């Protein structure tokens, strides 16, 4: 089982996409990069990812519109919007969990991505066959295991 956080990264600029994808991979993330927002949207329907990282300005569909579509398909996935602007109108951020604009440091972006994909707690009983799961979840033997998916925890 791979413990790296999977990021769907959508940016219409291939050079920017390659550069940031490389940096994210070096920092421990698994990156699925797309240059076409419509392709990325189709991918959302059939691929698991932990976080969507979207460029704001794209010709076919804005990052804020793509964020809305992603949230519709996978509501629990955090969406981070990046742009060359200092700020965006609140209407453009309605479906976005974090926005990073001009002047943002890479460390701030990485830290926020890690926080937004915090470890999840699963009940061991969720992963056991029906009769056993029912017995465990109804007793004091219910076991909770924290499964961390930090990109790099130190």
Protein Blocks (a to p, Z undefined) as FASTA:
>chain_A
ZZbdcdddddfblklmmmmmmmmmmnopacdddfbfklmmmmmmmpccfbdcddfbdfkb
cfklmmmmmmmmmmmlccddddfbfbdcfklmmmccbdcdehiafklmmmmmmmmmgccd
ddfklmgcfklmmmmmmmmkbccddddfbfblZZ
